[in-house]
Structures are given as structure tokens and as C-alpha cells.
Amino acid sequence: MNEEHLRRAIALAADAHASGNPPFGSLLVGPDGDVLVEDHNTTITDRDITAHPELKLARWAAAELTPETAAGTTMYTSCQPCEMCSGALARSGIGKVVYALSAEQFGELDTPPKRPAVPLDGPHLFEEARIPIDTYFGAAG
């Protein structure tokens, strides 16, 4: 754990807030300790609900790094990644995430109320829906 990198993530969160966005920031550090890329939340200014810094850095890593290099990276972020970002991070190949504030700690702060969950209805049409999956992954029998 590198406190300097965590402090930079917190500073990026402050930058996000100063620019009118939710206060979250992240940076990606390469295997050699150099900062590869950094960003902050831009969901308001970009009018993009997915513009979380963790997701933006995960996309960058997946597009710009070899799998071997990505596996040696560490993301430092101001807050524990949300479920959307966690899914992207798992697929990006990034090696490790270090965060300053846990989701539980975030929830204990005076934060906006949680949005209601979108109702889900399924699964349906399993035999039809499995065809493209089986075809793609070669599991068809």
C-alpha cells in the first residue's frame, strides 16, 4: 500500500467535486511504480452515468496494456469501487485495487439516499437464449 498514491486519489476526488462531479478519483500504477493514468468522476459534466474513474481506468488498461502488464498494476482509488466498476475491473486484468474509503464507511457518511433497485424479471426462454452463448463459448452439444 502506498499512502502517496492514495492521497493522490483523494486529491483527484476533490478535483472531481470542484468541477461539479461526485467526489471520486483513481490512478493506475504500473509494475515499476510509475503512474500510468489517472482520472476523476465526470458523470455530471460528461452526462454519462458510467463515467466513474475506476471504470474509465479499467477500460484504458484493457485497451492499452498487455494482459501480463495489466496483471502487475495496482489501482489506487478514493473509495471502494461500486458493483459496476468491480465487474469492469475483474474483466480488465488489473492486478489489485487499493481504496481509501470502504463502501460501508461511505454509507455511514451523510450521503444521498440510495436509489431504488430496478425490478428484474427472469430468467425466461432459456433454450433460446443459450444458443448464442453456447455458440460463442463452444459449449453447444
Buried (B, 14 or more C-beta within 10 A) or exposed (E): EEEEBBEBBBBBBEBBBEEEBBBBBBBBBBBEEEEBBBBBBBBBEEEEEEBBBBBBBBBBBBEEBEEEBBBBBBBBBBBBBBEEBBEBBEEBBBBEBBBBBEBEEBEEEEEEEEEEEEEEEEEEEEEEEEEEEEEEEEEEE
